[in-house]
Amino acid sequence: MQPAIKDSTLFLGRSAEVEAKIQKHLDASKNFPTPQNKIFNIVTKVNDFNSLKSELAEAIIQVQDLAKKLHYKKKSKEQLKNLSPVSEKDLVKTVQVLGYDIIKEESENFLVSEFLNLANKTKDRNLKKIIKNAAWMGAIARGVADIIEYPENDHAFFAGLNYYLGTVIVGISDPRAFQEIEEMKSKGMDEHSSSEAILGLPLSEISKRFLLNNKIPEPVIDTVCNGKEHKNKDENNTLVAIVKYSEKIVKSINDDKKSIADIWAESKPYLDDLGIKLSFSDWSREIKLIFFKLIKLENEV
């Protein structure tokens, strides 16, 4: 676990007590899935066609479970556990065979699977649902970004995946505080006020520190930490809209059990905001493809 970043320009005036509280929650995130900076490093190199295949292979080596999955694509999850670590030489050849698009997709799928696996291990039913929805939001936000041809689709993926990050970390680190915050929210109090009352700091501060430690870009941090309160900067409006639309889809499917047709009927304002001009048949085809991928990943964990 990386130490908390000490940046006086970002955290000026933060008391030692609040710093200690933030670090306490971050320490508990050691049970979190694979460090996101390692996956983001892979995705960044995939997006940069100037990256050497050896550089990409070196980045993939840092996540051996993913390296094995890529190199031994036909192996089952159980078989992968017993295989020796994959070498850089092996991965250079793997990158050449699979291609960058598949490497990117599999890297993101790997992180989604890690979240789904964490959800399966979580006993609290409400927290389990939140973590599962976070996994779905990452995949759906990436899919929506692709539909509207948003250039930073990796930003959409990480913003969707981490939209509930502070809640998830507190749920892992302090179950009682998590339950109290959720209870206050169920009675109509907003997330910021609820977490301030229970923790003495907003959940967004925990999210921000985690994402900074993982070297996630500013537009993602802004969307995760400010998107719920509409305080995002103008240049991130599209990213916030993508994530909010993804949240709407996920909650409609997983929480409200609504049909594709019902979601389409409720989607008009979101689609207008994103400038999406699709027929129902085209839209439903794209959304269903994302759902099928998520269900497949759920069955594999």
Secondary structure, DSSP 4 states (H G I P E B T S, - for coil): -PPPP--TTTSTT--HHHHHHHHHHHHHGGGSSS-HHHHHHHHHHHH-TTS-HHHHHHHHHTSHHHHHHHHTTTS-HHHHHTSPPPPHHHHHHHHHHH-HHHHHHHHHHHHHHHHHHHHHH---HHHHHHHHHHHHHHHHHHHHHHHTT-S-HHHHHHHHHTTTHHHHHHHHH-HHHHHHHHHHHHTT--HHHHHHHHHSS-HHHHHHHHHHHTT--HHHHHHHHHGGGT---GGGHHHHHHHHHHHHHHIIIIIS---HHHHHHH-HHHHHHHT----HHHHHHHHHHHHHHHHHHHHH-
